[in-house]
């Protein structure tokens, strides 16, 4: 059906049309990465790309190539990554209150009183969840903008009682975030408005939930051998089919890593290795 409904009307071979569908899916994910990196003033080339999910490791290296990221990390059991997160995540509550005042005009006492009220509510919630005070942590944040702007930026807010020094530091932190995100910041005379106060309350378990490493009880069945795989401009290549443990200290692409819950593709021009925790590290050659 794909050949008749997609490839033939486009005048493409089946593999070229399928690769085009692959690129469209990758481009949608690339847009999502840019929305939380370059569009927020962060250069994605300074980060590693984490590939998880059942199909994420198929796309990760080619996506990284497009963005300019030079390292990809594929964790153990990538198809179960979200499940691990659900099991190991700490209990966390998010609280937010609207403030809508110019920061300099608010006054230290007003800011301290308002943030303390949110903190008291957050602690009460975690106490009701069964956490004693010594296993409760609170983190403050502020949504700010220059007066008259529509959109806000979020920056960490200082702990403890406010004074003029902390207010100035919070205003400066917003200016730096504005510069990083939009490429400029206003002068010191421009009023900064505090739109929302936020508190993230976390209840810490008695013993850490996250293990030092994930050890899988099962063993993947051996795959071995090779099969032709299509790599776009590189065409069809005979590609080794491996288990994660077969990667060893270094494995140059192309290669396919087959696992119970995911498939990982190492394209030509990339080299993979296993780290001490069983992660696949895929690095761009050169």
PyMOL commands that set and color helices and strands:
alter all, ss='L'
color gray80, all
select helices_A, chain A and resi 2-10+14-35+38-40+44-46+56-67+78-88+103-106+108-128+133-135+164-182+232-234+244-246
alter helices_A, ss='H'
color red, helices_A
select strands_A, chain A and resi 49-50+71-74+91-102+136-146+153-156+192-203+226-230+236-242+251-252+255-258+263-266+270-274+280-284
alter strands_A, ss='S'
color yellow, strands_A
deselect
rebuild
show_as cartoon
